[in-house]
Amino acid sequence: MGFDHDKTMVLLNVYPDLQVNLPLVSWLLRHRMLREDETWDDAHVKWYCQKGFTLAMNRAVKEIALKAPPEIDTFLFVEKDIRPDLEGGMTDAILTTDGDVVAVRYKTANDRDAWSVAHAMHTGMFKVRRAVLEAMAPGPWFMERYSADGTTMEACNCMGFAEKVIAAGFKIVRAGMAWHNVKE
């Protein structure tokens, strides 16, 4: 699943203020996801803005990704606060690495444990094949998992998505690195 601009759609989570950081805009421009006049390439970049991260992600899959033209076979999900590595190019690996799901690594609030499982990924920046999302339909694609008494989160929506990907017979790989505003 190398990078093919014509078959890739970027889905940007821009909640709550509809803004995207400058390094992310620069990276999208570098990879032809923005027009040279720095306006959105509406065929290949869609944004979504909704309160409730898990709800927003599920709706983006259902209402944008799975309704995209059939020639779009790859989706790159990016949170607005992800900052690609512009100087070293480490983030570019997400575009050129093959895999059913390819996730970029970045710092998280629970960084010690966040990447400890082989198939661990986080949803701040990842690339996924259409076939993966279709196989997991009708959803939900993203869902937290809590203890029986509801007092402890056992899996965030990232891990919930990863577990569903694996259960559906697909593989997750990690490639590249980006910067992220860690939320406590």
Secondary structure, DSSP 4 states (H G I P E B T S, - for coil): ----GGGEEEEEE-TTTT---HHHHHHHHHTTSB-TTS-B-TTTEEEE--SSHHHHHHHHHHHTGGGS-TT--EEEEEETTEEE-TTT-GGGHHHH--SSEEEEE---TTHHHHT-STT---TTEEEEEHHHHHHTTTS-S---EE-TTSSSEEE-HHHHHHHHHHHTT--EEEEEEEEE----
